[in-house]
Amino acid sequence: MLQISYIFLIGIMIIPTIYSVIVLQIHTKQYDDIITNVSNANRINQIAKTDVPNWLWEIVCGKKSFDENPPYEMINTIFDGIADMQAHTKSRDNKQKLEVAFRACTTLDNNIKMLENQMRGGSSVTANETSLDEIRTITALFSDIMQDFILSEIETANETNTSIKHSSIILTILQITIIIFSLAVSINGYITVLRSIDRPLSDMKELSTQIAGGNLDARTKVPDLDELIPLANNMNLMAEQINVLIQKNIEEQQNIQKAEMKALQAQITPHFLYNTFDTIIWLAEEEKTDEVVKITKAFSEFLRISLSRGHEWITIAQELDHIKNYLTIQKIRYADILNYEIEADEEILNYKIIKLVLQPLVENAIYHGIKNKRGRGHLKVSANFTDDKKSSIMFTVTDDGAGFTQERLAQVNDELENATLDAEKLTSVYGLYNVNKKLKLYYGKETEGLVIQSEHNKGSCISFVIPCMAGEQNV
């Protein structure tokens, strides 16, 4: 009877592992398909909405010709993207949207061919522009279809997330059931076997209690009695398996957190918005038209990169442009105290970076460094390879402002290392904590996070190193 119970115990312990692996594989495949579809939809939407009309406009203007063939290459790229999305999407509604998009793309292809034949036949500029306007109308329709498709895929991701939560609850119930069953087996063995094996059974009972209490590192000593060896081994294995499952659940929750963060738009500090608008108003009242145009253009580009259509990954060139626009605005506001420079190796500009990690560091340097010193301050942002292997990139933000005292620097570093702190309990600059947490979340062990070097009344240098990342990360 005991032997049968032990065999059953081993079998039931395997169930959560198999269930977890199967569910994880299913949900991972679903997420991969959704991310692939959203990425493809964004890419071909950009081609149809912007690249195709721009190229055709240059053809109509006489700057380029149809012989160069890019419009048809773009159309082929769009058809390929639609076919790939049709292969990955499981929703009937989304498949219908893609069929409509395919027909719209076919219409777009036909209109481009008509424009080409029309121009080769010597049509007037007015006729060509009319045809181009029809093409733009089609591309706008195609863009609307893609936006609907993206929203549907995001809703599918939300449904998948709900399914993951339900699976976690089921897995937890299975784990609790296993623990209860193990307790029952231990108690039954204690009652039915000889008193001579009372101590081994007591040890195994203690083990199950510790596991139920959360001590997954607890293990029991294997007894010398052959009948109890399988039970002791299986209970030790159960503790190990539960620990593995919990770690997998933690990793799964981290992946969910990343997916949710990718869907959020960039947060812009309210006081920066207010101050910028106040500065624009002040410059307008002073009739400083050139500076109004300069700050408005910089502010527009700043917002465009901050939002970046929901993308969390942008190129390093875009991140540096974002900093340049921010500093352009601040330079107008603090012309008497601020000088800055941006230095970057041109070879790194096309690599990807998680967006909006430099701006909080620059803001910290201005508001907590340069503004707190007397006289003009200098701020430098640099980005370069760390070594000749060109496998990683170092970013530094250096200022000659007030700097940190040694006590304050130690306190800030301690809070950056303690990732479990609540934001409300922070005494350091929240922007630094937020950037450090974001780097650790997205790059994991591939980055050490922020490194702060500072000397009181002489300035600070904040740096971080990330791996070189190329390819499609805009999801």
N, C-alpha and C positions, 0 to 999 in steps of 0.2 A: 504493500500500500504506500509506504514512504517513498519507495523507488519510483512508483508511478507519479506521485506528487512532485518529486524532484524534476522528473522529465517534463511534466506539465509546466512547472515553474520556469524551466529554461525556455520552453516554447513561448510562454506568454511574455517573457522579457524581450524576446526578439521582435515581437509585434510592434512596439513603439518605434524601434529603430527602422524597421521596414516601412512602416507608415510614414515616419519622418522623411526618409529618403525619397519615397515615391512622391509625397506632397511637395517636397522641396524641388524635385526635378520638374514636376508639372508647373508649379508657380514660376520657377526660374525660366522655363520655356515661354510661358505666357508673358512675363515681363520682357524677355528678350524680343519677342515678336512685337510687342507694343512699342518698345523703344526704337526698334528698327523701323517700324511703320511711321512713327512720328518724325524720326530723323529724315527718312526718305520724303515724306510729305513736305516738310519744311524746305528741303533741298530743291525739289522740283517746283515747288510754289515760287521760290526765289527766281528760278530760271524762267518760268512762264510769265511771272508778273513783272519782272524787271529786265532780265538779260535779253529775252527775245525782243520786246518792244524797243529797247535801247539800240540793239544791233540793227533792227529793221529801219529805225529812224536814221541811223548813220548811212544806211544804204539809200534811203529816199533822199537824203541830203547830198548824196554823191561822194561821201567820204569812203565808202566801202562798196563792195559788189557781192552779188549772189555767188560769184565764182569761188569765193573763199569758203562757202558752205557751212559756216557755224550755225545759222538758223535751223538747218535740217539736222545737224548733229545734236542741237539742243532738244529738238522735238523727239529724236530717237532716245535721248537720255530720259525725257519725261515718260515716253512709252515704257521703257525698261523699268523705271521707278514704279509706275502703276502696276506693271506685271508682278514685280517683286512684292508690293504691298498686297496684291490679290492672293499671292501664295501664302502670306503670313497671317492675314486677318481671318478670324473665325466668325465674325459677326455678319449675318445676312444683310443687315442694313448698310454696314460699311462696304460690303461687296457691291451693293447697288450704287452707293455713292461713287465707288471707283469705276463702275461701268459708265456712269454719267460723265465722270472726269475723262474716261477714255474717249467717249464720243465728242466731248468738248475739245480734246486734244486733236482728234481727227479733223474736226471742223477748222481748228487753228492751222493744221498742216495744209488743208485744202486752200485756205485763204492766203497763206504765205505763197503757195504755188501760183495762185491767181495773181497776187501782187507781182511775182517774178515775171510771169508771162505778160502782164500788163506793162511793166517797165521795159521789158525787152521789145515790146511792140511800139515803144515811143509814146506812151501816154503822158498826159499833162501832170504837172506837179500837184495840182488840185485833186485830180483823180487819185494819184498815189497817196496823198495825205488822207483822203476819204477812206481808202482801203486800209490804211494803217490804223485809223480810228476804229474801224470794225474789228481789226485784230486786237487792239487794246481792250475793246469791250469783251471779246472772247476770253482774253487772259484774265480780266477782272472776274468774270464768271468762274473760270477755272480756279482762281485763287479762293473765291468764296466756298467752292466745293471742297477744296483742300482744308480750309479752316474748319468746316463742319466735320470732316473726316478726323482731324486732329482732336477736336472736342469729344467726338465719339470714342476715340481710342483712349483718351484720358479717363473718360467715364468707365471704360472697360478696366483700366488700371485700378480705379477705385473699387470696382466689384471684386477684382482679384485680391486687393488688400483686405477687403471684408472676409473673403474666403480664407485668407491666411490666418486672420484672427480666430475664425471658427475652428480652423485646424489646430491652432495652438491650444484652444480650450479642450478639444477632444484629446490631444496628446497629454495635457495635464491630467485629465480624468484617468487616462490609461496608466500614467505613472503612479497616481494615487492608488489606483486599483491594485497595481503590482505590489506596492508597499503593504497595503492591507492584507493581500493574499500571503505575502511573505511572513507577516506577523502571525497569521492563522496557522501556517505550516509549522512555524517555530513553536507555538503554544501546543499544537497537537502532538508534536514530537516529544515535548517535555512531559506530557501526560502519559503517553503510550509506551515509551521506552524505559529501560532500566534506570534506577537512580544513579548508577555508576557513570552515566553520561550526562548527568545533570549540569555539570559545569560547562561543557562545550555548548549545550543548548542555551544556557544562560548567556554565554558570550555572544552567540548569534542573535539572541533576543536584544541584547544591548546594542549590537550593530544596527539592527533594523530601527531601533528607537533613535539612534544618532542620525541615521539617514533621514528619517521622518522629520527630525529637528533641523535638517539642513547641513549636517556635517557629512559631505560626500567624500571626504578623504578618509573616513573611518573604515577599518578593515578588521576582520576577525581571524584569529589564529586557527589554522586547519588542524582538526583533532586527529588523533591516531586511530580512531575507530573508523573502519572502512565504510560503514553504513552512513556516516555523517560527513565524510569527505566531500561528496558531490554537493551536499547542501551548503557547506561552508564556502566552497569555491564559487557556487552559483550566486550566493549573496554578495560576495566580494565583487563578482562581475556585474551584478545588478547596480551596485553603487557607482561603479566606473561608467556604466552605460548611461545612467541617469545624469551623471556629470557631463558626459559628452553631449547628450541631448540638450541640456541646459545651455551649454556653450554654443551649440548650433542655433538655438532659439535666440540667443543674444546677437549672434551674427546676422540672423534673419531680421531682427528688429532694427539693427544698424542699416541694413540695406533698405528697409522700408523708410527709415528716417532720411536717407539720402534721396530716395525717390520723391518724398514729400518736399524736400528742400529744393529739388530741381524745378518743381512746379511753382515755387514762390518767386515773385518779382523782387528786384533789389530794393532794399529799404534805404531811403534818403533822409538824412537827419533834418528834422523840421527847421531847426534854427538856421541851417545853411540855406534852405529855400527862402526863409524870411529875409535873411541878411542879403541874399543875392537880389531879390526883388527890390528891397529897399535901396540897394546900390544903383540898380537900373533907374529907379525913380529919381534918385538924387542926381545922377548923371544927366538924365533927360531935363530936369529942371535947370541944370547948369548949362544946357544946350551943348553938351559934349557929345556930338553925334557919333564921331568915330569910335569913341570908347563905348557908347551904348551898343553900336553894331558889334564891336569886338566881344563884349561881355555876353551879349545875347546869343551870338553864334557859339561861343564857348559853352554857355549854359545849355543850349539846345543839343550840342554834341555830347555833353556830360550826361544828360538825361537819356539820349538814344543808347549810349553804351551801357548805362546803368540798367535799363530795361532789357535791351537786346532780345526782344521777343521771347522772354522767358528762358533763354539759354543760360546755363550755369557755367559753361566753358566758352572762353573767347581766346583770340590770339594774344600773344604778348604785346604785339603792336597795338591792338585795341586797348589793352590795359594801360599801356603807357600813354596813348592818346587821351584816355580817360583822366589820367593824372595831369597831363599837360593842360587839359581844359579846366580842371579843378584849380590848378595853380594860376592859370590865366585870370580866373575870377578873383582869387585871393590876392594876386599881385595888384589888381586894380584897387581892391579894398585896402591893402596894406602896403601901398607903394613906398612909404617912407621907411619901412622896417624889413621888407622881404626881398631877397634875391634868391633865385633858384636856377638849377640846371638839371637836365635829364640826359643821362649817358647810357647807351645800350649797344651791345654787339649786334650788328645787322643780321648775323646768321641765326639769331635766336627768335627773330620777330614773328616767324610763322608757326612757332611751337604754341601749344595750348596751355592755358592756365585757368584755374578756377577764378571766376571774375570777382572784382571788388575786394581784393585783399591788400592792395597798396594804398588806396585812398584813406582808410582809417589810420594807417601809419603816418601818412603825410599830414593828415589833420591833427594827429597827436603831436607831431613835431612842431607844427605852427602854434597851436593853442597852449601847449604845455611846455614848449621849449623857447621858440623865438619870441613870442609875445611876453614872456616873463623875463627877458633880458633887456638891458639898456642898449640903445643903438640899433643899427641895422643887423639883421641876421641873414645867414646863408643856408640854404637847404639844397641837398643834392640827392637825386634818385638815380641809382645805377643798376644795370642788369647785365651779367656776363657769365660765360661758362666758368665752372669752378676749376677745371683743369684741361689739359690737352686732349683727354678722352672725349670731351664734349658730351658727357652723358647726364650732366646735371647743371642747373643754373642757379646762381646766387643773386638775390635781390637785396639791395641795401638802401635804407633811407637815413641820411646823415644830416645832422643840424649842429650849429654852434650856439644853441640856445642855453637855457638855464641848467639843463641836465638834472640827474637824480642824485640825491645823497646816497651814501652806501647803504644806510638803513632802509631808505625808501626803495632802492633797487632790489635789495634782498626780499622785501615784502612783495614787490611786483612779481619777481621770478617765482616766489613760492606760490602765489595765486595762479600763475600761468600753468604751473606743473600740476596743481590740484584741479583736475578737470571736473570734479564732482561738486564744486562750489555752486551755490545759487547765485545768479547775477546780482540779486539785491544785496548780497553779503560782500560783494567785491569792494575793496577800498582802492584798487588800482583803476587805471583807465579802462573802461569797459570795452572800447574799441580794440585794444590789444588782446584782451581775453577772447573776444569774439573771433578775431582773425586767427589766433593760435588754435582755437577749437576747430575752426573751419579747415585749417590746414591738416590737422590730425585726422579729421573725419574723412576727408577726400583723398589724402595721400597716405594715410596710415603710417606704417613703419618706414616709408620711403622719405620721410622728412622728420627733422627733430623739432619742428615748430620754430617759434620766434627766438632769436638770440639777441639779448639786449646788452650793449656796452655803453656805459655812461660815466661821466665825471662831473661832479657838481660845479656849476658856473662855467663849464667848458663845452658842454654839448653831449649829444647822444648819437649812437649808431644802432639801428635795429635792422636785423637781417634774417633771412630764411633761405633755405636751399630746397629746390624741388627737382624731380627727375624731368628730363626732356620728354615731352609727350607730343606726338604728331597724330594726324588723322582726324576722324570725325568724333569729337567729344561733345558736340553741341546737343546734348539731350538733357 
